[in-house]
Amino acid sequence: MGFLEDNAYGAVNPQLVCPHCGVAGQVRAKSAKAKQGISGGKATGALLTGGVSILATGLSRKQRVTQCRCGNCLTSYQIA
């Protein structure tokens, strides 16, 4: 089951400590993109195009985050 967990949650990072249970060495981490707020450039484009650009792009911006999951308490969280 280790291969499937590595694909879904990333490899175990021995330096990360779970903020929920405080256990180190069982947290899996991988890089991901997450929606974070409204992009100023996209909002400006929506105003200039009369809202048509919202249909194609949406207003939210995507930011790189680290998706983490603890193997001890099974808590999932993100680090920005």
Summary of the structure (lengths in Angstrom):
residues: 80
radius of gyration: 17.7
end to end distance: 28.0
largest distance: 51.3
contacts: 195
relative contact order: 0.26
helix: 29%
strand: 39%
